[in-house]
Amino acid sequence: MIAFVSGPVAALGPGSAVIEVGGVGMAVQCTPATLAGLRTGEPARLATSLVVREDSLTLYGFADDDERQVFELLQTASGVGPRLAQAMLAVHSPDALRTAVAGGDEKALTAVPGIGKKGAQKLLLELKDRLGEPSGTVPAARGAASPAPGWKEQLHAALVGLGYATREADDAVAAVGPQAEADGGTPDVGALLKAALRSLNRAR
């Protein structure tokens, strides 16, 4: 297992980063909040989880070991693969997921693309004793600590990566525009993603 990758950021894409490790570029799939904390040319260290399939090897990257652990624990629930687990972490922080599961919060889980009411109820039952108790020290909402330039492009790419159509992503980006402007030109991409997903769920 590749536990982590460390090195300069060679490139950033809509849903992934390339980390140079010993002269080799490692492509790592990341959530928007994790990507927002990376800068091309600057050093980075990402905790990773390698997902092996018959036809592919996919490396998922996380801001810390706790996020990686939750990513792996989520996949112990039936019907949860790596893409859905990553989508859950794109919307909620690890502690927010623990809080939602501990409190039986269906609405928090149905805010994630691909999870309906019945699926949320099933996940709450299966994950109840697996994620542990919330520490109370991590903010519930996802977000990057540093300003993220090009928030519109990043948010749009994140929504498309989560399975929404281009037109739906366009509408969602437009819907959160006022919130982004209220942030004084340095919007929190993680918080905007959460708001965009709420607007999309209302529209459906």
C-alpha positions in Angstrom: 0.0 0.0 0.0 1.1 3.5 -0.8 0.5 5.3 2.6 1.5 8.8 1.4 3.1 10.8 -1.4 5.4 13.7 -0.8 7.0 16.1 -3.2 6.5 19.2 -5.3 3.1 19.7 -7.0 3.7 19.2 -10.7 0.2 19.9 -11.9 -3.3 20.5 -10.7 -6.5 19.4 -12.5 -10.3 19.6 -11.8 -10.3 16.5 -9.7 -6.6 15.5 -9.3 -3.1 16.6 -8.6 0.2 15.3 -9.9 2.9 15.0 -7.2 6.5 14.5 -8.3 8.0 11.7 -6.3 11.6 10.7 -7.1 11.3 12.0 -10.7 7.9 10.2 -11.3 4.6 12.0 -11.5 2.0 10.4 -9.3 -1.6 11.2 -10.3 -3.7 11.5 -7.2 -7.5 11.9 -7.1 -8.5 14.6 -4.5 -11.6 16.4 -3.2 -11.9 20.1 -4.1 -11.1 21.1 -0.5 -7.8 19.2 -0.6 -6.9 20.6 -4.1 -7.6 24.1 -2.9 -4.8 23.8 -0.4 -2.2 22.8 -3.1 -0.2 25.1 -5.3 1.8 24.2 -8.4 5.5 24.1 -7.7 5.1 24.0 -3.9 5.9 21.0 -1.8 2.9 18.9 -0.6 2.3 15.7 1.4 -0.9 13.8 0.9 -2.1 10.7 2.8 -3.1 8.2 0.1 -5.3 5.1 -0.4 -4.6 2.8 -3.4 -7.8 1.3 -5.0 -7.0 -1.7 -7.1 -9.4 -2.9 -9.9 -9.0 -5.4 -12.6 -8.4 -2.7 -15.2 -7.0 0.1 -13.1 -4.9 1.3 -10.2 -6.3 4.6 -8.7 -4.6 6.6 -6.0 -6.8 8.8 -3.8 -5.2 11.6 -1.9 -6.2 13.3 1.4 -5.2 16.2 3.5 -4.5 14.0 6.5 -4.5 10.4 7.8 -7.9 10.9 9.5 -9.6 11.7 6.2 -8.0 8.7 4.5 -9.1 6.4 7.4 -12.7 7.7 7.0 -12.5 7.2 3.2 -11.6 3.5 3.8 -14.2 3.0 6.5 -17.0 4.4 4.4 -16.2 1.7 1.8 -16.9 -1.0 4.3 -20.6 -0.2 3.9 -22.5 -2.0 1.2 -22.9 0.0 -2.0 -20.2 2.5 -1.2 -17.3 2.5 -3.6 -14.3 4.9 -3.8 -16.1 7.5 -5.9 -19.1 7.7 -3.5 -16.8 7.8 -0.5 -14.8 10.6 -2.1 -18.1 12.5 -2.9 -19.1 12.2 0.8 -15.8 13.7 1.9 -16.1 16.4 -0.8 -19.4 17.6 0.9 -18.6 16.8 4.6 -15.4 16.8 6.7 -14.6 13.5 8.6 -15.9 14.9 11.8 -19.1 16.2 10.1 -19.7 12.7 8.8 -19.2 11.2 12.3 -21.6 13.8 13.7 -24.2 13.0 11.0 -23.9 9.2 11.6 -24.0 9.6 15.4 -27.0 11.8 15.3 -28.9 9.9 12.6 -28.9 12.9 10.3 -30.4 11.7 7.0 -30.4 15.2 5.4 -26.6 15.5 5.8 -26.1 12.3 3.8 -28.7 13.0 1.2 -26.8 16.2 0.4 -24.2 14.0 -1.2 -24.8 13.2 -4.9 -25.9 9.6 -5.4 -27.4 9.1 -1.9 -31.2 9.1 -1.6 -33.3 8.8 1.5 -33.3 5.0 1.6 -29.6 4.9 0.9 -29.0 7.3 3.7 -31.0 5.3 6.2 -29.1 2.2 5.3 -25.7 3.9 5.6 -26.7 5.3 9.0 -27.3 1.8 10.3 -24.2 0.3 8.7 -21.8 3.1 9.7 -23.1 3.7 13.2 -20.4 1.7 15.0 -17.6 2.1 12.5 -16.7 5.8 12.2 -16.3 6.5 15.9 -17.3 9.6 17.8 -16.8 13.2 16.5 -13.8 14.9 18.2 -15.5 18.3 18.2 -12.4 20.0 17.0 -12.9 19.9 13.2 -15.3 22.4 11.5 -18.4 20.7 10.2 -18.3 22.4 6.8 -15.7 21.6 4.2 -13.4 24.4 3.2 -9.9 25.4 2.3 -7.9 27.5 4.8 -6.3 29.5 2.1 -7.9 31.5 -0.8 -8.6 29.5 -3.9 -8.2 31.4 -7.2 -10.5 30.6 -10.1 -13.3 29.4 -7.8 -15.8 29.2 -10.6 -13.7 26.9 -12.7 -12.8 24.7 -9.7 -16.3 24.5 -8.5 -17.7 23.7 -11.9 -15.1 21.0 -12.4 -15.9 19.5 -9.0 -19.6 19.3 -9.7 -19.0 17.7 -13.1 -16.6 15.2 -11.5 -19.4 14.3 -9.0 -21.7 13.3 -11.8 -23.7 16.5 -12.6 -24.3 17.6 -16.2 -22.5 20.6 -17.5 -25.7 22.7 -17.6 -26.5 21.7 -14.0 -23.0 22.7 -12.9 -23.4 26.1 -14.7 -26.7 26.8 -12.9 -25.2 25.8 -9.5 -22.1 28.0 -10.0 -24.4 30.9 -10.8 -26.6 30.2 -7.8 -23.7 30.6 -5.3 -22.3 33.7 -7.0 -23.8 36.1 -4.4 -22.3 34.0 -1.6 -18.9 34.1 -3.2 -19.1 37.8 -3.7 -20.0 38.2 0.0 -16.7 36.5 0.9 -14.8 39.6 -0.4 -13.1 38.0 -3.4 -11.6 35.1 -1.5 -14.4 32.5 -1.5 -14.2 29.3 0.5 -14.5 26.6 -2.3 -15.5 23.9 0.1 -18.4 25.9 1.5 -19.5 27.0 -2.0 -19.5 23.3 -3.1 -21.8 22.5 -0.2 -24.1 25.4 -1.1 -24.1 24.4 -4.8 -25.1 20.8 -3.9 -28.0 22.1 -1.8 -29.2 24.2 -4.7 -29.0 21.3 -7.0 -30.9 19.0 -4.7 -33.7 21.6 -4.3 -34.0 21.9 -8.1 -34.5 18.2 -8.6 
